[in-house]
């Protein structure tokens, strides 16, 4: 089977590509906006429709993981990277008349601010995104539904909650904390500063997420959405303390909400995924 991973130089894409390379019977290619050195990595900016068409016709993938995207919360940037690139990819598959299965990476940000009693949140929950990023991911989800029903594309969405793993973006809580931990360990700073730690979130290790991505891509139903998460909530405080413990650091070095400002994580006090739907697929792989 020939597999294509977009956003292959990013956190999720690079981990997924490594995951797939260890499975037998797969020929894997990666797409990146960077000019890669590896033979099976291809330069492609999916914002360019003609480039998307050319790449899809050249590689003829049977399975596509669309992991490319951005979360800048700048409308022009995120609309281009999360909506237009997905549209160009889907249009390229339609134009090439490929019977490919396609997995788009969604986000829990599509749900927006939920009351804690609404967790575990199921895929049927009405989407009310409260950020530009969440809105663009919700728009991408609607594209998947449209192309599945109108063009008969075999496309699904992995609505992904929070990810854990080395290399996660420093814009996110875990990446920011890891950057500060690294700085403490190298003597570049003495303390770690964070915002509010009162919220509880669903975190899943990137390796476990890759298992679910593969299960959805190979066993999911066209037009459907599948939550990707751990199915449980963990407090931001416990997450932080676990990271400190693993690094051999004491929690006394933390300035909790020192600036008097809550992080974006504090917008919702508690949210975690209902993973019953994806668990069925995982058990069948």
Buried (B, 14 or more C-beta within 10 A) or exposed (E): EBBBBBBBBBBBBBBBBBBBEEEEEBBBBBBBBEEBEEEBBBEBBBBEBEBBBEBBEEBEBBBBBBBBBBBEBEEEBBBBBBBBBBBBBBBBBBEBEBEBBBBBBBBBBBBBBBEEEBBBBBBEBEBEBBBBBBBBBBBBBEBBBBBBEEEEBBBBBBBBBBBBBEEBBEEBBBBBBBEBBEBBEEEEBEEBBBBBBBBBBBBBEBEBBBBBBBBBBBBBEBBBBBBBBBBBBBBBBEBBBEBBEEEEBEEEBBEBBEEEEBBBBBBBBBBBBBBEBBBEBBEEE
